[in-house]
Amino acid sequence: MNGCLGYQARTGLDIGFTQYATCENAFYTWAHDTALDELWAGILQPDYSDGGIYPILLDFPFSVDVNYLAQFPYQNLQLPALSNSRIPNPNECVLGVRAYLELAHEWPQYAVQISSSRIDDLIQVCTAYSQAVQNANSISNAGGILANQALFTALGNKYGASEASLQNVIQGNGGIVAQFTGNPSLKLGSLNLWGGPGQQNSFVPAAFNSASTPDCSGGSAWAMPPNLVSQVSPLVRSAEQLGLGTVSLCLSFSWFWAGTSLSGDPYGNAPADFALGAYQVQGRQAGALVFAQTIYGYSITDPAHQVLMCMGQPPLRTGNSEIWSQAVCADEYNISLLLLFDHDQSGRFSMSDA
């Protein structure tokens, strides 16, 4: 091609009829024959079975698969082929024809010496491709043009059947998903593979099954707050379930004097001192803090400011469902108090006679 087109502009010479005829034949052969050979337009005997579809479409571009696609309706779907003859690779056919016409435009005095049937041959070859493309979309019927509904219906049915078969292999009884999730070494349990990392998970990390919680400062252990696990993120639950990190808990307690009431406490003891205390539960996983819950309490102290009467021990009795919702203890006057703990960490509290 480089030696034929732009010859005069490149050399300043006349190409001559002999060289022109050589170039004309090369371009004609490229568009008329080379564009239809097995290299550029697909092998003559491809695999039309369902199992052969993916490899063929994967290994070659559509421009090379033109004859495979044109014959597929007949070979696989029992429908008419899109073409009754071999069709060219559209890219190579157009390339050869454009080069052929450009050469004729540059040297019209030599082009008229070539039989016009050569142009007709190229038109027929490229038209065969265009007709096959049109047949895929529509068909002629009694002088009119109708959509090729049979082809699209057959392709839709084949796709639907293949999709259902694939879904069964993946999701059906004994399928890939069932085998994967049923593997005990993966510890998936009831986790949904498609549920995302934040999906609800009923797994209870081992630390929450213990009857007590270590003190964060190394002191005596505390009683485990009931239903504390309900406050734990699904991410933390799933991480331990999958063996990505074990949750460890500890509890710390702090308090400070809240003030003195000269008029006394609700029971007539005066003066009465009040204190606020906070229980903080921390959970760590793989060294990172993943859980923290602070629970606030309120207590009356003894007149000498020496002992916190109800805050030195964890609650002994709790509500039925809430975390440390209430606790009963006694002050120095042996009066039972019902302490209501705050869950939203705002510091609000209330007290009533137990």
C-alpha positions in Angstrom: 0.0 0.0 0.0 2.8 2.4 0.9 4.4 1.9 -2.5 1.2 2.4 -4.4 -0.7 5.3 -3.0 0.7 8.9 -3.3 3.3 7.6 -5.8 3.5 10.8 -7.9 3.5 13.1 -4.8 6.3 11.0 -3.3 8.5 10.4 -6.3 7.4 13.0 -8.9 7.2 10.2 -11.5 4.3 8.6 -13.4 3.5 5.2 -11.9 3.1 3.6 -15.3 0.4 1.1 -16.2 2.4 -2.0 -15.3 3.0 -0.7 -11.7 -0.6 0.5 -11.5 -2.0 -2.9 -12.5 0.2 -4.6 -9.8 -1.2 -2.2 -7.2 -4.7 -2.5 -8.4 -4.6 -6.3 -8.2 -3.1 -6.1 -4.7 -5.9 -3.9 -3.4 -8.6 -6.0 -5.2 -7.2 -9.2 -3.7 -7.2 -7.7 -0.2 -10.8 -6.6 -0.4 -12.2 -9.6 -2.4 -10.2 -12.5 -1.1 -8.0 -11.8 1.9 -10.9 -10.1 3.8 -12.7 -13.5 3.6 -9.9 -15.9 4.5 -9.7 -17.8 7.8 -7.2 -15.4 9.3 -9.4 -12.3 8.9 -13.0 -13.8 8.7 -12.8 -16.9 11.0 -12.1 -20.6 10.5 -14.3 -22.6 8.2 -15.5 -25.2 10.7 -15.9 -23.5 14.1 -17.5 -25.1 17.2 -21.2 -24.0 17.2 -22.1 -25.9 20.4 -23.1 -24.0 23.5 -19.8 -24.8 25.0 -17.9 -23.3 22.1 -19.6 -19.9 22.2 -17.6 -18.2 24.9 -14.1 -19.4 23.7 -14.7 -18.2 20.1 -16.1 -14.8 21.1 -13.3 -14.4 23.7 -10.4 -15.4 21.4 -11.3 -13.2 18.4 -12.8 -9.8 17.8 -16.3 -9.5 16.3 -14.8 -8.4 12.9 -13.1 -11.9 12.7 -16.2 -13.7 14.1 -18.5 -12.4 11.3 -19.1 -15.7 9.7 -19.5 -17.5 13.0 -22.2 -15.0 13.9 -23.8 -15.2 10.5 -24.1 -19.0 10.6 -24.9 -19.3 14.3 -28.7 -19.1 13.9 -28.7 -22.0 11.6 -26.1 -24.1 13.3 -27.3 -23.6 16.9 -30.8 -22.2 16.9 -32.3 -24.1 14.0 -33.2 -20.8 12.2 -32.1 -19.5 8.8 -28.5 -18.3 8.5 -27.9 -14.6 8.2 -26.0 -15.2 5.0 -25.9 -18.1 2.5 -22.3 -17.3 1.5 -19.1 -16.4 3.3 -18.9 -12.7 4.2 -15.8 -10.5 4.7 -14.2 -9.0 7.7 -15.7 -5.5 7.4 -12.6 -3.7 8.5 -10.4 -5.4 5.9 -13.0 -5.2 3.1 -13.4 -1.4 3.6 -9.7 -0.9 3.8 -9.0 -2.7 0.6 -11.9 -1.0 -1.3 -10.8 2.5 -0.1 -7.3 1.8 -1.2 -8.6 0.5 -4.6 -10.7 3.6 -5.2 -7.9 6.0 -4.0 -5.5 4.4 -6.5 -8.1 4.8 -9.3 -8.7 8.5 -8.3 -4.9 9.2 -8.5 -4.5 7.5 -11.9 -7.8 7.7 -13.8 -6.1 7.3 -17.2 -5.0 3.8 -16.1 -8.2 3.0 -14.1 -10.3 3.1 -17.3 -8.2 0.3 -18.8 -9.3 -2.1 -16.0 -12.6 -3.9 -16.4 -15.4 -2.3 -14.5 -16.5 -5.8 -13.4 -13.8 -5.6 -10.8 -15.6 -2.8 -9.0 -18.8 -4.8 -9.2 -17.1 -7.7 -7.6 -16.0 -5.5 -4.6 -19.5 -4.1 -4.3 -21.0 -7.6 -4.1 -18.5 -8.7 -1.4 -19.1 -5.7 0.9 -22.9 -5.8 0.2 -23.0 -9.4 1.4 -21.8 -8.2 4.8 -24.3 -5.4 4.9 -27.1 -7.7 4.0 -26.1 -10.2 6.8 -26.2 -7.4 9.3 -29.6 -6.3 8.1 -30.9 -9.8 8.3 -30.0 -10.0 12.0 -32.2 -7.0 12.6 -35.1 -7.4 10.1 -36.3 -9.7 7.4 -38.2 -9.1 4.2 -41.8 -10.4 4.1 -44.1 -10.0 1.1 -42.4 -6.8 0.1 -42.3 -5.4 3.6 -39.7 -5.4 6.3 -40.4 -7.0 9.7 -38.3 -7.3 12.8 -36.4 -10.6 13.1 -38.5 -11.6 16.1 -37.7 -15.3 15.8 -34.0 -14.7 16.2 -34.3 -12.4 19.2 -36.8 -14.7 20.9 -34.5 -17.7 20.3 -31.5 -15.8 21.7 -33.5 -14.6 24.7 -34.7 -18.1 25.5 -31.2 -19.5 25.2 -29.8 -16.8 27.5 -32.6 -17.4 30.0 -32.1 -21.1 30.1 -28.3 -20.7 30.5 -28.8 -18.1 33.3 -31.2 -20.5 35.1 -28.7 -23.3 34.8 -25.9 -21.2 36.1 -28.0 -20.0 39.0 -28.8 -23.6 39.9 -25.2 -24.5 39.8 -24.3 -21.5 42.0 -27.3 -21.3 44.4 -29.1 -24.7 44.1 -29.1 -27.5 46.5 -25.5 -28.8 46.6 -24.4 -25.9 44.5 -21.2 -23.9 44.8 -22.6 -21.5 47.4 -24.0 -24.3 49.5 -20.7 -26.1 49.4 -18.8 -23.0 50.3 -21.1 -21.9 53.1 -21.3 -25.4 54.4 -17.6 -25.7 54.9 -17.1 -25.7 58.7 -13.5 -24.4 58.4 -14.8 -21.1 57.0 -17.1 -20.5 60.0 -19.7 -18.7 57.9 -22.7 -20.0 59.9 -25.8 -18.1 59.0 -23.9 -15.2 57.3 -25.3 -14.2 53.9 -22.6 -14.1 51.2 -24.4 -11.2 49.5 -25.5 -9.4 52.7 -22.6 -7.0 53.0 -20.3 -6.4 56.0 -23.0 -4.6 58.0 -25.6 -7.4 57.9 -27.3 -8.4 61.1 -25.5 -11.3 62.9 -26.7 -13.3 65.9 -23.2 -14.6 66.7 -22.2 -13.8 70.3 -18.4 -13.2 70.8 -17.0 -15.5 73.5 -16.2 -12.7 75.9 -19.9 -11.8 76.2 -20.7 -15.3 77.4 -18.6 -14.9 80.5 -20.2 -14.3 83.9 -17.7 -11.6 84.8 -15.7 -8.8 83.1 -12.1 -8.0 84.0 -11.3 -4.7 85.6 -9.4 -2.4 83.2 -6.9 -1.5 85.9 -6.3 -5.0 87.1 -8.7 -4.9 90.1 -11.4 -7.3 91.0 -13.6 -8.6 88.2 -17.0 -7.1 87.7 -20.3 -8.9 87.0 -21.1 -9.1 83.3 -23.8 -6.6 82.4 -26.7 -8.6 80.9 -27.6 -8.3 77.2 -24.5 -6.2 76.7 -23.9 -7.9 73.4 -26.9 -6.3 71.9 -24.9 -3.1 71.7 -22.1 -4.6 69.7 -21.7 -3.8 66.0 -22.4 -6.6 63.5 -19.0 -6.0 62.1 -17.4 -7.0 65.4 -19.5 -10.1 65.7 -18.8 -11.2 62.1 -15.0 -10.5 62.5 -14.8 -12.9 65.5 -17.0 -15.5 63.9 -14.7 -15.6 60.8 -11.6 -15.8 63.0 -10.3 -12.3 62.2 -10.0 -11.2 65.8 -11.3 -12.1 69.3 -13.1 -9.5 71.4 -11.7 -8.8 74.8 -13.6 -6.8 77.4 -12.7 -4.8 80.5 -14.7 -2.5 82.8 -13.6 0.6 84.7 -15.4 2.7 87.3 -14.9 6.3 88.3 -16.9 8.7 90.5 -16.7 12.3 91.7 -18.5 14.3 94.4 -21.6 16.0 93.0 -22.4 18.2 95.9 -24.0 18.4 99.4 -27.7 19.1 100.2 -28.0 20.9 103.5 -31.8 20.2 103.4 -31.1 16.5 103.3 -31.8 13.6 101.0 -35.3 12.3 100.1 -35.4 10.4 103.4 -34.7 13.4 105.7 -31.0 12.7 106.4 -29.2 16.0 106.5 -26.7 17.0 105.4 -26.6 14.5 102.5 -23.8 14.2 100.1 -24.3 13.1 96.5 -21.9 11.4 94.0 -22.0 10.6 90.3 -20.3 7.5 89.0 -19.6 6.1 85.6 -19.1 2.5 84.6 -17.3 2.2 81.2 -17.1 -1.1 79.3 -14.5 -1.3 76.6 -14.1 -4.0 73.9 -11.0 -4.5 71.8 -10.4 -6.6 68.8 -7.0 -7.2 67.1 -5.7 -4.4 69.3 -8.3 -1.8 68.2 -11.1 -0.3 70.3 -14.3 -1.6 68.7 -16.8 -1.2 71.4 -17.4 1.3 74.3 -20.4 1.7 76.5 -20.6 4.2 79.4 -23.3 3.8 82.0 -23.9 6.6 84.6 -25.1 6.1 88.2 -26.1 8.3 91.1 -25.5 7.6 94.8 -25.8 9.2 98.3 -22.5 9.1 100.2 -22.0 8.9 103.9 -21.7 12.1 105.9 -17.9 11.7 106.4 -17.3 11.6 102.6 -15.5 8.3 103.0 -17.6 5.7 101.4 -19.7 5.5 98.2 -22.7 3.6 99.5 -24.1 2.1 96.4 -21.5 2.5 93.7 -18.6 0.3 95.0 -20.1 -2.9 93.6 -21.6 -3.6 90.3 -25.4 -3.9 90.2 -26.7 -7.2 91.6 -30.1 -7.1 90.0 -31.1 -5.8 86.6 -34.1 -5.2 84.4 -35.3 -8.0 82.1 -34.0 -6.6 78.8 -32.0 -3.4 79.1 -28.3 -3.2 79.8 -27.8 -2.3 83.5 -31.2 -0.6 83.4 -31.5 -0.5 87.2 -29.9 -1.6 90.4 -31.0 -1.9 94.0 -28.6 -1.2 96.8 -28.7 0.3 100.4 -27.2 3.5 101.8 -25.7 3.9 105.3 -29.1 4.4 106.8 -30.1 0.9 105.4 -32.6 2.6 103.0 -32.9 0.8 99.7 -32.6 3.0 96.6 -33.5 2.2 93.1 -30.8 3.6 90.8 -31.8 4.2 87.2 -28.9 4.3 84.9 -28.6 6.4 81.8 -28.0 4.7 78.5 -27.5 7.7 76.2 -24.5 9.0 78.1 -26.1 12.3 78.8 -25.7 12.1 82.5 -29.4 12.2 83.3 -30.6 10.1 86.2 -33.5 9.6 88.5 -34.0 8.0 91.9 -37.0 6.6 93.7 -37.7 4.7 96.9 -37.3 1.0 96.3 
